[in-house]
Amino acid sequence: MKAAVFYDPLKMDVHDDIVEPVLGAGEVLVQVKACGICGSDLHLYRTNAHRGAGVLRINEQGLEIPGHEYSGVILEVGEGVSGYRVGDRVVGVTGGGAFAERVPVPANPYQLTHMPANVSFEEAATTEPMADALQMVRLADIQEGHNVVIFGVGIIGLGVIQAIRALDKPAAKVVAIDVSPSRLAMAREVGATDAVNARETPDVVAQVAAVCGTVPNVFGGPDAPQVDTVIDCAGYLKHMSGPPPLQSAIDMLKPRGGKIICFGAYEGPVTLDLTYLIEKQIHIIGSLGYDASELKLALDLMESGKVDRKKLITHRFPLDRIVEGFETQAAGQAIKVMIHPPAGG
């Protein structure tokens, strides 16, 4: 079997002599049709961050195979599995292993679900990040007239904007912040009211205040931006310049009752000034993954046409060129890079 094997930062190779996965009870074997490169895959590739079972599958040879958001066709059904059969088109979510021709996946509602007939394999391979976005929007609890800021509009942040619009959340302003002009343009296309380029803007907080307006600070000092919720899909990358997005989020929230949803991963520790966390009485909520119902909801939204994930897939590579795919995703202009293993074999 052909698969990509990760060794160390910036060192990953494709091998065609990988042993076939051993199917366990409660699992199905999926022939992978499309697998997306996730932000956590990039953290691993660049810095070794988050190396472990959440990102990599350690196979029977002790080799580490990444890839965890994918779609394909069931080739084999393991003992004790019901509701699935050979030939079913499915979405899979695993702790790695899908940058390969075949991957085993547990048949539970968090990691496996059927695909609608009119959803393509590429679209379906974006189901997991869309489900992540749906959870963030649920946790944000956006109310009438709320101003919402999204830091980082790769496919996760764009999914947040798509979810806000598809679910008819009554936000007033939906502000996208990124350093990529192409991603910011896409953010506007899928429903952002405003876009801020953090690379071109010396003071992101002031720019957001200009968009959303300001309110007096309860404890004096300069007025605060009228921002109700910040959804941080950027996290922290070691090559970032300027303050971490979480610091900017704290600084730009309104006094009393503002909320930050933290999803973006961190490549290392950060230093924060938490004065406003206390003075503004900010709520910070971590978000990891999704509810099982949101995995299905993501596909339902694709099936109905309420969200268009096709436009977010900007680059495609065969498995043999996966390193090129990772470099393209890491360059910051791609929205979603999709990897396609061989059709058979």
N, C-alpha and C positions, 0 to 999 in steps of 0.2 A: 504494500500500500504506500502511496505517496503522502507525505505530510511535511509541514514546516516544524523544525526543532529549534527552540530557543536555548542558547548557551549562556550568554553574558550580554550586557548592554552593547547594542549595535552589532551583535553577532547572532545571526539566525540563518540557518541553511535549510534547503528542501532536500529530502531524501526519498528515494523510491523503494527502499527495502525495509520500511517500517512494518512490524508485525501487525497482523489484524487484531482489532480490539476483541477482548473477551467479553461476551455479553453476560451480564449478571441477571439475577432474578429481579423482576420489576423494571427492567430496562428494555428499550428498543434500539435497534441499530439503524442509524440514519445515513443514507448516502447524501452527502452535503452538496447542495446546488449553489449556494451563495453564502458568504460569511463576511460580515462587516468588521472593519478595524475600529475598535472602541478606544475611547480615551484612556482607559486603564491599560489596554494593550500598549499604547504609546508610552505611558509612564514606565511600564516594565521595560520596553525596548530601549528607551533613552537612559534610564537611571537605575534600573533594577528595582524600582519601587513596586510595592504590593506583590512581590514574587511569592507565589503560593497557590493553594488549591482554588482560590477564587478566580484566578486568571489562567492557570496552567493545568492541563491534565498530564499527570505522570503515568506513562503507559507501561506496559509489561516489560519493556526493556530499560525502564528507568529514565526514559527521555521525556523532556518537557515540551508539550505541544500546546500553543496558545489557540485562541479563537473561541468565543462563547456566545455570539449572537448570530444565528444562522437559520437557514431553512433547507428542507430537502425532502427525500422520500424514504419511507420506512422499508428496509430490506429484510428485517428479521424482528420477530417479537419474542421477548424473553418470557420465562416462566412467571405466572401470576399477573400478567398484564391483561387488562380488559379494556375495551373501547377503542383499540387500535389494531390495525391489521396491515399486512404487507401491501405496499402500494399507496398507502395514505400519504398525502402531502401535509407536511407538518412544519411548525416553528419549534426550534429547540433553543434552550438556554442552559448552558452548562458552565462548570468551572474550568473551561478550556477544552482543547482537543479538536476543535472544528476547523482549524486550518489544515484540513486533511480530507482525504476522499471519503472516509467513513468515521463516524463517531457514535459511541453509545450515549444514550440520554435516559435518565430516570423518567418513567411515565407518571409524573405527578403534575397537578395543574399549575405549578409555578415554573416548570421546566419544559413542558411539552403541551402543545395544543394544535388542533387541526387548522388548516388554512382554508379560507373561503376560496371558491373556485375561480373568482375573478381577480384574485390578488396574485401578483407574480412572485416568483421566488426572491427576486431582489427586494421588492417592497416588503415582503414578509420577513426578510432578514433584518429589517429595521424595527421589528415589533418590540423587542426588548427596550431599546432606548425610548420608544414612544410610550411604553407602559411606565417607564421611569418618570417621564414628563407628566403623565396623568397623575401619578402619586404626588408629585410636587405641587401640581395645581390643586389637588384635593387638600393637601396640608396647608396651602396658602389661604384657602377659604376666602376667596376674593369677593368683596361686597360691592354694592352699587357705588360707583364713583371712585373706587380705589385707583391709585396710581401704582403701577407695578413696574419694577425694573428687573431686567434679566441680564446678568453678567455672563458673557460667553455664549455666542450663538452658533456653535457647531450644531451637529444634529440633535443633541439633547436640548439645548436652549431653543432651537427652532421648533422642536417638538413641544416645548412649553408654550410657545406662542400659538402653535397650531391647536393645542389643547384648549387654551383660553378661548380661541375663536370658535372651535368646533362645539364646545360645551356651552357657548353663549354666556360666558362669565361677564358680568357687567362692569368691567374695568373702564376707567376714563382714559388714562394714558398707559400705553404699553411701550416701554422704552428699552431698546436693545443696546447693549454695550459690548464692543469687541474691538479688535485691532485690524480685522480683515474687511476691506471695503466690499468684497464680493459676498461675504457672509452677512454683512449689514444690509446690503441690497436685498438679499434673500429674506432677511428678517422683515423688511418692509413689505416684501411681496406676500409673505404668509400672514401678515396682520399686525406688525408693530406699527405704532403711530409715529414713533420717533427713533432715530438711531444716533448713537454717539461713538465716534472713533476715539478710543482711549489713547492711541498712539499720537493722534493729531491734536488732542485736547489737553492743555496743561493742567486743568483742574476739572476732573470728571464730576465731582460733587457740585461744583458751581454750574456746570453745563446742565446737569440734571435739574438743578434748582431753577434754571432759566426755562426749562421745558415744563416742569410740574408746578412751579410757583413755590412760595415759602409760607411758613407759619412761625409765630414767635416761639422761641425756646422757653420752656417753663422756668429754667434756672438762669435766665439771662443769656448774654452773649449774642452772637449773630443769629439771625433767623435760620431755621432749618428747612431743607427741602420738604415739600408736601408729598412725601413718598410713604406709602402704606406698607408695601411689601417689596423686598429684594429677594430674587431667586438666583442663587450663586451656582452657576453651572461651570464656572471656570476653575475654582479651587486655587491651587498654587503650583506654578511651574518654576523651577529653579532659574530659568532664564528670563523671568518676568522683570521688567523695570517698574519703578514706582511702588506704591503701597499695594499689599495684597487686596484682592477684591473684597475680602471680608472686612478689612478696615474701611474701605470706601463705603461698603454697605452700612456699617455702623454709623459712619459720619453723615450719610445722606438720608437716613430714616427720620421721620417726623417724631416729635416727643410723644411719649405715652402710646403704647399699643402697637408700635411698628413691629414687623415680623421679618425674619431672615430665614429662608429655607436653604440649607447648605447641602449641596450634592457633589460639586466638583471635588475631585481627589487632590491630595496634597503630596508633593514630591519631597517634602521635608518640613521641618518646624518653621513657624513664622513668629514674628514679634508684633504684638498688637497693643494699641492704646485703648483700654476698655472703659475710659471715663464715661463716654456717652452710653455705653451699654447699661450702666447703672442710672445715669441721670435721665435717660429717655425711657427707661424701663422696657428694654427691647426683649422680644421673644426670639430665641435662636433655636431652630428645629433642624435636626439632621434628617436626611432622607436617603435611604439606601434601598434600591430595588423598587418593588411594586406589590400591590395586592394581586392575587391570582386573577381576580375579576378584571383587573386593568390590562392584563395580557390579552384577554379576549376582547375587551373594549377597544384596545388599540387596533386589532384586526377588523372589528366591526366598523370603526371609523374609516379605515381604508376601503373596506368593501362598499360602504355607502357613498364614498367620494367626499366625505366631509374633511378628510385630510389627504393631501397629495404627497406621498413620500417619494415618488419617482423623481421629482425635481430636485430632491436633496442628494441623490446619488450622482456624484460628479465625476468619478473616476472608477475604472474597472481594470483588474489585472488577473491573469491566470495565476494559479498557485505557484508556478515556477518563478514568477516575478514578484513574489510577496515582499521581498526587501525593498524593491522599487515602490511598491504600494505603501509600505510603512514610511518611506522617506517622503513620498508625496503627501500623505496624511500629516506628517510632522511639519511640513513646510508652512502650514497654516492657512493656505488658500482653499484647499479641498474642503468640501463639507462632509461627504461620506465616500470613503474608498471601499469598494466591494471586491472581494477575492472570490474567484471561481475555480474550484478544483476541477480536475478532468471529469468528463462526462461519464466515463466508465472505468473498468479495470479494478 
